[in-house]
Amino acid sequence: MMRKFSIAAAAMIALALLPCTSGAATADFKDVPDTSPYFAYIHDLKTLGIVDGIAEGIYGPKQTLTRAQFAKFVSVAFQLKDQGGTAPFPDIRDHWAAAYIRAAYQAGIVNGTTDTTFSPNEPVKREEASVMVWRYAKKQGLAPGSALHFKDKPDTWAAEGISGIIAHGWYGPDVTQDSGVWSYRPQDEMTREEAAALIDLSIKEVPGSLSAPAAPGPSAGLYDPLESFKLMTGRVNMYIATDHPAYFGSDAKRMARTSTSPGSIVYHTKYDIASVLFYSYFFTKIELEKSKVFASADGKTYREIPVKTYPVGNPSADWQQYATEASSLPAGMRYLKIVLYGAAKSWSPQLSRVSINRSTASVDVKSTRSAESLQVELSSATQGARIYYRKDNSPEFQLYTGPFQLTGYSLLETYAAKDGMDRSPIRKYTLNASNKIQVDRFGQMISANFPGKVTTEQQLKADAKADASYYAGLTPPSRRDRFGGLAGSAAKYGLQKKGFFTIQQTGSRKVMTTPDGNLFFSLGVNGLTANETYTMVKGREELFESIPSYLEEYKTAFTGGSDNFSFYLANKYRKTGVVPTEHAIYSEAAGRIKKWGFNSAGGYSPDKYRNENNLPYVRMLPLGSMSWAKINGISLFDIFAPDAAAKIDLAFAKAVKPSKDDPMLIGYFIDNEYDYHKFYSHVPKLKASEAAIKGHWVKRLKDKYQDIDKFNSNWGTSFESFEDLKEAELPIETSQAWRDMDAFFRYYLDTFFGTVSRIYRKYDPNHLLLGDRWLTTPFHNEKFRSVMAEVEGKYVDVISINHYSYKLQPDLLEDVYKKSGGKPILISEFGYSTTEQGLESLLPNAAMNQTQRGLRYRNYVEGAASLDYIVGAHVFNYVDQAGLGRYWQGVWGERYNSGLVNVADRPYKEYLNEIMATNYDIYKVLLGERPKFYYDFSQK
């Protein structure tokens, strides 16, 4: 039976640094304290009579062994008998160990140092001792492991033996492994404690070895290396996997499923099953689906047993080993079922080994925070177990004697051990006792105290039931068509059914209509996703009270590896038991916002689920992903980049054409928040070697002026040639320079919008082109606003503006409407915030509480709906941004109270009550059937 070595390897690497001078000494040997990592091995061999001390009560753990002494060890341990006769080694004649050496020689497991010399009093090398043990194990049918890589290469004749020893885990902390390279020190002399580990571990697996009688009662147990099915009473959908052992710590045989359906194995024992521990490998590129454990007294009625699953060691080739354990099973359980799950791939997980009633339970950690530190308590479910721990990779593990204090941010490693049982796996915990914490374990700001702040996991679990009641109690208006438009309004106002969202005129008003021709005011929510909730945790761990392990159940709450974490997704897991997928978040959000009276999925919402949820949506043209058109230092699209039109054409053919017949699609935004206000300050500084736009501008200047002296005269410069302009900063100082810059800005916009519009309509003649979501800054600047409106208005169906303001600005909006040639306007982003929960405000002091936030919303949206040229307003956004900033902007990331729900997935009900008062009545406001709402904040 091959002992699976990877767990032992990981454990022994850490255990190598256990203290050997503290703790109580065993009654056997006073120089072997019970805190020694070799204590159990030496104790076992002393009990079996395999070893004695070097003096009364002295074992001499650090002393080296001679070849004769080790020959005695193996002969007694493997019960080898001297068959009489002689051995070809004259130097053992009359030696006290001659009979042991002859027995080992006759068994074929020892050779001499020469053909006629044994050298019994020479120290035994570690490779010699290992080969002696392995030769006998191999004769008994044990399989060797895969060839390994060694830091210090053993002699050729010893390589298989050492690999076999490692494969079966027959070593103590004297053997270590780093990134697949093993350190065995083959030429070193073997010490007495190292020999004890080798012998004690090997006799547990080598048939015919000396062993202790089985203890009665609770100590009865089972170890299954999973090399066959012979220890099981049943299995379903399982086979023995033998491929790629290097991925699994050289484990040559594991259990895997034959299909993605659940697979199971069943054990039946003649004794009560009190505990179980098993190890599995999971592929790290797919979602972790934990295995489950069920127990039964009669093999018919099973109950699920709570388990703990946690990573052990480090990943290897995209595989991570996990331990799963259960302690204190109900009395009378004689059947144990382990069930493996994994919808993505049948070959993950792979079960490695199973122990029943043999393992010490792992260590649990409880911490209590004070102002400056954490008090830490350690415990194991195994009564009488000794607990060991170390902090921050310190040189030694130490024996736990009682609660201790931690300060700062610490990595704590723990394990438990009890005589007669296998040690527990090493568990790792990160504990933050720092006084720098800004975010609690639920992602809420420590500095803020507010009603509804979550303090326990139980509160989140209770929210699931409260949510169901809350959302079921919402009753949005019934007079809506399937798109959220005003049912029956097409016939009433003479509007045409065109099969897609379009812009029509009714009286003095520009209106958007649904594919059925009904009035549609687009009430949208941006970001129906959790993207804004991820925050960068790597490098600033001390700022967070607790960050779950990337390798455990919260893995899918991370993005970008373990660098960025979403407390929102973690809270959803605490609330429901599942980390929701992007799809689940979108579907839930779509259902919720419709209850709140919204009818559109706004920008930055995943559009891949567009055929679900009956929710009209917008898309973004793929210009933002075209890296070849980006310009350093300014957010502009370089339409003059080589082959720009052809590249755009190719991209639109793939991204736009497939959705051209979708009636739920409102239309496309061109992009988001270009820096038009920086055009005059940044474009003249560009180098043509880095930005095509600069080269194109120089060409236009050359075409206009022809002569460099004429250019210099108009611009007040002294360039020697037009070629010199390409890499130089061009000063915009003379009136002619400003006029040339004005002309080029207009030309740039005309080229950009003209190209995009032409190619877009080639692939989608049906849907609206919704503009490019103007940034507020250029919108407020009359110079930029006028040109943008005049030029863009020639090519788009709707002008979109991200308009953050304390109140609507009809004068500026009307200016855009008129200068664009009468193109309607969609407010593509707006919003209000408070600082109640410790987040920042989109507009400082705009609202003191969530009710005022809602009143701001009502003023803004009803004001927009009452204007003849506004066709929608999209609020930013669905979920609050992360408390320490959204991840892609690092430490400076936006952190606004911008959501309809907070990090705990709790809806802002006071805010939403006001939103619903407006949304439910939006068509009455649009048609003038009731006055628009207005709250005068100057009177507050």
Secondary structure, 3 states (H helix, E strand, C coil): CCCCHHHHHHHHHHHCCCCCCCCCECCCCCCCECCCCCHHHHHHHHHHCCCCCCECCECCCCCECEHHHHHHHHHHHCCCCCCCCCCCCHHHCCCCCHHHHHHHHHCCCCCCCECCECCCCCECEHHHHHHHHHHHHHHCCCCCCCCCEECCCCCHHHHHHHHHHHHCCCCCCCCEEECCEEECCCCCECEHHHHHHHHHHHHCCCCCCCCCCCCCHHHCCEEECCCCCCCCCEEECEEEECCCHHHHCCCCCEEEECCCCCEEEEEECCCCCCCEEEEEEEECCCCCCCCEEEEECCCCCCEEECCEEEECCCCECCEEEEEEEECCCCCCCCEEEEEECCCCCCCCCEEEEEEECCECCCEEEEEEECCCCEEEEEEECCCCCEEEEEECCCCCCEECCCCEEECEEEEEEEEEECCCCECCCCEEEEEEECCCCCECCCCCECCCCCCCCCCCHHHHHHHHHHHHHHHHCCCCCCCECCCCCECCHHHHHCCCCCCCCEEEEECCEEEEECCCCCEECEEEECCCCCHHHEEECCCCHHHECCCCCCCCCCHHHEECCCCEEEHHHHHHHHHHCCCCCHHHHHHHHHHHHHHCCCCEECCCCCHHHCCCCCCCEEEECHHHHCHHHCECCECCCCCCCCCHHHHHHHHHHHHCHHHCCCCCEEEEECCCCCCHHHHHHHHHHCCCCCCHHHHHHHHHHHHHHCCHHHHHHHHCCCCCCHHHHCCCCCCCCCHHHHHHHHHHHHHHHHHHHHHHHHHHHHHCCCCEECCCCECHHHHHCHHHHHHHHHHHCCCCCCEEEECCCCCCCHHHHHHHHHHCCCCCEEEEEECCCCCCCCCECCCCCCCCCHHHHHHHHHHHHHHHHCCCCEEEEEECCCECCCCCCCHHHHHHCCCECCCCECCCCCECHHHHHHHHHHHCCHHHHHCCCCCCCCCCHHHC
